Every structure is written in C-alpha cells, then in structure tokens.
C-alpha cells in the first residue's frame, strides 16, 4: 500500500487553521532536529502523537521489517523519550500499518490501525481491516476488529479524535475498484459502543484518502484529506466540517498543480 507523509501535512494544516487564536510568542525558537527513534536501518513512517491526560506525549508509528509493518510506541514524560516499545508484531503473519491514538476522559488510551490479513482484498494482495486495542491500568487489551475488510473494500489509514463531550470519532479511507480507490467513512463511540459506519466523502472517480481529524474550540469537527482531483491526477487537500448534527459539503483546501 502507498506510504505517504501527506497525513502529517494534513495534521499540521488543520492545527494551523482551527487552533485557538493566541498572541505570538517572542524570543522562542525551534530546537535542532533530532532522529526518532534514532539510527535505524528500517523504514519508519506514519507517526502519530497524543498528549495524554498526565501531560506525557505518546508517539506511535509503523516500522517496516522484511516487507511487513509493525506498530511501535515511544513515550516522553517531559524529561526524555523512552526506548522503542513494540506494540503490534505478528512476525509477518499480518501487515500492521498506519496507527492512530486517542484518549478517553477516564484515561483509557485507544490505539487503532490497519491490518492486512490473509486473502485478497479489494485493492491489495491482502485484505485490510481496522483493528483497535486499549491501554488501561498498565495493560493493553487484546486486539479486536472494528471494521472488517473484504473483497469489496479495504480499510486504511484511520485517524481519531476525542470530542469535547467525551465521544470518539474515527475516520478512515475505504478502497475498492468502484470508488476511485478511496472513499472516507466514519464511526462514533461513546466509550463503550461504536456506531455503524457512515459514508463521509465518496465518489466513483477520485481517491479520497489519508484523513486527519481535530475539533476546534467552537466545537466543530474538521476532517482534512487528500484527493486526486487536479488535472493530471494531482492530489489536492480538501476539508469537511461537522457542526454536531450535519457535515458541510467537501471544500477545496489547496489549489495546486503539485501534489499535496
């Protein structure tokens, strides 16, 4: 499946557009760049960050070993980063890719990711489903399937956000041969039960993919994604906004002749 940094760009753009208005900070500069997780011969991609309720920063990402993905974790407690912690490793039995994190009001952390399993999917040589597991009281739960993939659809690149009312929204891309290789779907959770999936953005022509999600200070939920809508199959960024009861129509976020 395609490995891309577009999702990271999406998250940065969303934070810039909908973040709170604050006065600029003077006299503060970015530090020098550093390598996380350090010198590594493997491909490390799809990083996601979460600041937990206790202030620590969690980072999950996909590490590609021998042609298949594993999910790794590092935690920064304010004094430094932990070592790499392998979360999901099935020794090549599955392709575990594109992780995402969020936290519930009760402190439980939810991990979601795409898992390529046996059988032929709609777009790939494996069938990709969305899996989740949770971390509570110092232990991870057993992985469970949230959205089952099949020959009629592979489920890819989930993104999650905890809403102000305590619910969790997850959005992802579903790929098949009749939807331009990508439509966006979403689900909601009250912390116990997930809703059924609903179509968010769909077309038979374009590939809607790599969503990012956040909630603004005014309560509106923004989803930014990439779609190959420009001439020459070039990707542009688009957004849809939820006001708590309905979604806006997709709106172009960037209008560029180069890939976004």
Residue, then its C-alpha position, 0 to 999 in steps of 0.5 A: x500500500x502507498x506510504x505517504x507523509x501527506x497525513x502529517x501535512x494534513x495534521x499540521x494544516x488543520x492545527x494551523x487553521x482551527x487552533x485557538x487564536x493566541x498572541x505570538x510568542x517572542x524570543x522562542x525558537x525551534x530546537x535542532x532536529x533530532x532522529x526518532x527513534x534514532x539510527x535505524x536501518x528500517x523504514x519508519x513512517x506514519x507517526x502519530x502523537x497524543x498528549x495524554x491526560x498526565x501531560x506525557x506525549x505518546x508517539x506511535x508509528x509503523x516500522x517496516x521489517x522484511x516487507x511487513x509493518x509493525x506498530x511501535x510506541x515511544x513515550x516522553x514524560x517531559x524529561x526524555x523519550x523512552x526506548x522503542x516499545x513494540x506494540x503490534x508484531x505478528x512476525x509477518x503473519x499480518x501487515x500492521x500499518x498506519x496507527x492512530x491514538x486517542x484518549x478517553x476522559x477516564x484515561x483509557x488510551x485507544x490505539x487503532x490501525x490497519x491490518x492486512x490479513x490473509x486473502x485478497x482484498x479489494x485493492x491489495x494482495x491482502x485484505x485490510x481491516x481496522x483493528x483497535x486495542x486499549x491501554x488501561x491500568x498498565x495493560x493493553x487489551x487484546x486486539x479486536x476488529x472494528x471494521x472488517x475488510x473484504x473483497x469489496x473494500x479495504x480499510x486504511x489509514x484511520x485517524x481519531x479524535x476525542x470530542x469535547x463531550x467525551x465521544x470518539x470519532x474515527x475516520x478512515x479511507x475505504x478502497x475498492x475498484x468502484x470508488x476511485x480507490x478511496x472513499x472516507x467513512x466514519x464511526x462514533x463511540x461513546x466509550x463503550x459502543x461504536x456506531x455503524x459506519x457512515x459514508x463521509x466523502x465518496x465518489x466513483x472517480x477520485x481517491x479520497x484518502x489519508x484523513x486527519x481529524x481535530x475539533x476546534x474550540x467552537x466545537x466543530x469537527x474538521x476532517x482534512x484529506x487528500x484527493x486526486x482531483x487536479x488535472x493530471x491526477x494531482x492530489x489536492x487537500x480538501x476539508x469537511x466540517x461537522x457542526x454536531x448534527x450535519x457535515x458541510x459539503x467537501x471544500x477545496x483546501x489547496x489549489x495546486x498543480x503539485x501534489x499535496 
